[in-house]
């Protein structure tokens, strides 16, 4: 890596779950220097105390930008602010790390991607599973199962209290299958290396607390150009069942690959952000048969008990952000992947609201 004489001064915008984790990463990495923490509520003060109490605090993003003149901005706010904050930061010479989704509309996501090119700034979207060794292994093994693939995934979250408040706020701009689904749509595209061509989806509004016109449970189906198919569901709220909340399962002509999260399931941790990336093991099953019809190969268990925790995954994201800045890594392909996964997710959202199958260009 290229050496750095001056630290990269980063403004952290948003201090909830992900913002706190990214701030912790910047605090630990000597190449970065946090120049300010921004949030509307008290979370920034709690985060500042957890980090030692040395950072400037701001309630307004634009005031913070003017006061600190950062080199980079980390955006972990609600999705309806992503486009505005990211473009303003890049207009003012900042590199941007931004949590998924890239924006709360496809058009907005495209504008953010175009701004990165226009202002020649690094834009890295927080697709944390791309830095996760278990998921990298899962994708690699799935590609050995032949074509077409059948991909079954979900992430249902039984939330209450503060977590339910977060979910209700998120649903003011996005549904669960858009906010969470972009991760798994991205994974499916990596597994198949094929183009999504058609989607259909259904959803249900299960509480008066859910903003009118939105839904807190959704299920989507995707058909790919290579005839692979994918299914994903996501639900948020106090009524969500924790039975089978974590399904990550792929099969093709040659067998199947499954991620198991027995520890998180047993502990009832569906709403814990740390359980969303936690795996215990990967099970690989082969379809080869002997002449007598019995299986020719035993199932294989890949132990992932030594995988990095959630904080280390965030550290890895920020190390890559650092590399992208110092080594001038071209992030355009990853940005386009983020735009494409969001395009598919919004098509699924359209299908829920119209009741129609949506074909993709």
N, C-alpha and C positions, 0 to 999 in steps of 0.2 A: 504494500500500500504506500502511496505517496505520503511523505512526511508532512506534518502540518505545524506551522510556527504559531499561528493564532487560532484560538479555539473558535468553533462555529457557534455563534450566539443564536439560541433558539428560543422563540416565544411559544409557550405551550398554551393552547386555547382549548378549554374544556378540561375539567378535572374530575370527571366521573371515573368509572371503572377503567376504561381504556386510556383516558387522558392521564390518570394517575400512574398507570403502568408505564406509559411512554415517558412521563416526567421522571420516574424512577430510573429508567434506562439512561436518559440524558444525564441525570445526577451521578450515575455510576461510571459513565464513559468519559474519560478525561479529555477527549477531543471536543466534547460539547460543553457549552456553558449556558445554563438557563438564564435568560435575561428578564423573564417575567412569567407569571401564571395568571391566566384570564378565565374567569367564570362569573356568572351573575350572582350566584349564591355563596354560601359559606364553605362549599367544598374546597375552594382554593386555599382557605386558611388552614383547614385540616390537613390538606396535602402539604402545605408549606411547613407545618409543624412536624409532619412525618419525615420530611426531608431535611430538617434542621433549622427551619425558620429564617433562612437568609435571603429569600427571593422577593422581588417586587411583585405586588399584587394589583390586579386591575379588574374592574367590572365591565369595561368597555373595550372591545377588540380594537377599534380605530384609535382610541386614546393610547392604548398599549403599543400599537404600531408606531405612532408618532413619538412616544416617549423613549422607546427602546431601540428603534432602528435595527431590527434583527437581521441576521443572515439567512435564517430559516424559520419556518412556522410549522408547528405541529397542530393539526386541526382534528379534535375529537369531540366536537359539539354535535347537536342534533342535525340530521341530514338536511333540513331546510335552510341551514346557514352555510353548507359546504361550498356551494358554487360561488357565492358572494365573497366569502372570506378567502378562498383559494385564489381567485382571480385578482383580488385586491393585493394579496401578498405577493403574487408574481409580478404584478404591475410595479410593485415597489421593490423589485430586485431580490425577492426571497425565494429560496427553494422551499418546496412544500411536501411534507408528509401528511397524508389525509386518510382518516379512517374510512372504511367502506360504509355505505355506498358512496361513490364518487360525487353524486349529486342526487337531488330528489326528483329529477326528471332526466330522460335520455338527452334531451336538447341541452340541458344544463351540463351534463357530463361531457358532452361533445365540446361545449364552450370551454370548460376547464382544460380538457386535453389540448385544444387549440391554443389556449393561452400559454401553456408550457412550451409549445413550439415557438410561438410568437416572441415570447420574452426570454427564450433559451434558458429556462429554469428546470431543475430536476423536480419531477412530480412522482411520488411513490405512494401507491394506494395500499392500505393496510390489509392485505389478504394474508393473514397470519398463517394459514395452513400451508402456504408455499414455503415456509421456513421450518416446517415441522417434520422431523425425520420419519415419524410413523406414517404420516400422510404421503410423504414422498415415496416411501416403501409401498404403501397401499396402492398408489397410482401405478407404480412400476409393476407390481405383481398382477394388477388387473389387466394390464396390457399384454400379459402372457396367457390370458384365458381365451384368446381367439375373438372372432367377430361373428355376429353382433354381440354387444354387451347388454346386459340388463342391470341397471343401477338403481338400488333402493336406499334412500337416505331420509333421515328426519332429524329434527332438533326441536322437541316440544319442551316448553319451560313452564312449570307450575310456579307462578310468581305471586307474591303477596307483599304488603307493606311498601317499602321503598322501591323494591324491584318492580312491583306492579305499577307504581307511579312512573318509573322510567319507561315501561312498556306503553303505558297510556300516552305519555308524551311523544314517544316514537311514532305511535299510530296517528298522531295529528298530521303527519306527512307521508308515512309509508306503512304498508302492511307487513306482517311477519315474513311472508314468502318473498318479498322484495328485500327487506333489510337483511334477513338471514340467508335467503335463497341464493344471493349472488355468490357466496362462498362455494356452495355445493354445485351450482351450475358451472362455475369455473373449474371445479374438480372434475365434473362429468366431461367437460370439453377437453381437459387434459387426458383423461382416460381414453376417450374415443379418438381424439385428434380428428374429429369430424365436425361438420357444420350442423347446428340445430336448424331444422326446417319447419317444425310445427309444434305448437304447444296447446294444451288445454288445461283448465284449472277450475277448482271449485273452492268456495269459502263459506264461513259462517260467522255471524256476529253473535257472540254468546253472552254479552253483558251490555247493559245500558251505559256502562262506563266507557265503552269503546266509542270513539267519535263516529257520529252519523256518517254513513257512506263508506265506512271502512269495516274490517272484519279482523278478528283476533285468532282465527284458525283458517289455514289454507292448505290446499294440496294441489300440486302441479304435476303434469306429465309432459315429457319432451321426447320428440322423435328426431333422430339424427339422420344425416344423409347416408350413412353406412348401415342403416336399419337398426342401430342401437336405440334403446329406449331407456329413459330415466324417470324416476318418481321421487318427489321430495314433499315432505309436509312440515309445517311449523305452526305451533300454537303457543299463545301467551295468556297467562291469567291464572287466577286462583282456582278455576274449575278444571284445569288441564290435568289429565291423568299422567302419572309418572311410570305407568306400565309401558315398557318398550319405548321410552322417550328418546333413546339413543340407538338408531339403526343405521349402520353403515355397511352395506352389503352389495357385492357385485358378483355376477356370474355370467359365463359365456360357454361356448361349446366345450372348452377344455377343463372347466371346473369353476370354483368360486373362491372369493377372498372376502373375509369379513373382519372388521374392527370390532373388538369387544371392549366394553368399559364397565366391567363387573363391579369394580370398586365404587364408581360414581353412582351406578344404579342401586347398589345395595344401601348406599348412604342417603338416597333420596335427594340428590343434588342437581336436579334438572335446571334450576334457575341460577346455579353458580357458574359464573363466567369461566372459572378455572376447569370445570368439568366438561366444557364444550370442546376442549382440545385434548383432554386426558384420555389415553388409551392404556389398557393393560396388556393386550396381546393381539396379534393378527393370526387368524386361522385360515389356512390354505387347504382347499379340498380339490382333488383331481378326479376327473370323470372317467379316466382310463379303466377298462374292464378286462378281466381275464376271460378265457374261453368259456368258463363255467358261469359267467355273469357276475362274479364278485369283483370288488374293487381291486385294481392292480397295484395301487399306491396308497399308503397310509396318509391320513391328514397330517399336515405339518403346522406346528404352533411356533410363531415367531414372537419371542419374549421382548416386549417394549417397556419393561418396568423401569428401565434407567433413562427414559426419555426426559427431555428438558421440561421444566414446569412453565406455567404461563408467563411468569416474569422473564425467564430466560428466552422464551420465544419473542417477546417484545424487544429484549436486548438485541437479539439477532436481526430483527427488522431494522432497528436503528443503526446497527453496525453496517448493514447493507446500504441504508440511506447515506451513511457517511462515505462508504466506498463510492457510491454513485456520484457524490459531489466531488470527491478528491480525484477520482480516476476518470471522471467524465463518462460514466457508463450510460449507454443509450437505453432509456427506459420506455421508449415509444411502443414496443411490442407488448410489454406488460400493461401499459396504459390502455392500449387497444383491447386487450383481453378484458380489462375492467369495464370498459364501455360496452363490449359485446355481451358480457354476462348480465349487465344491467339492462341491456336491450331485451334479452330473453326474459328476465324477471318482470319487466314492465309489460311485456306481451302476455305473460301469465296473469298479471293483475288485470289486464284488459279482459282476458277470458273469464275471470271470476265475475267481473262486473257486467259483462254482456251475455254470458252464457254461451259464447261461441268459440269454436276452434279458431286459433289465430295462426296463420302461415307467416313464416319469416322470409325476408328477402335473401 
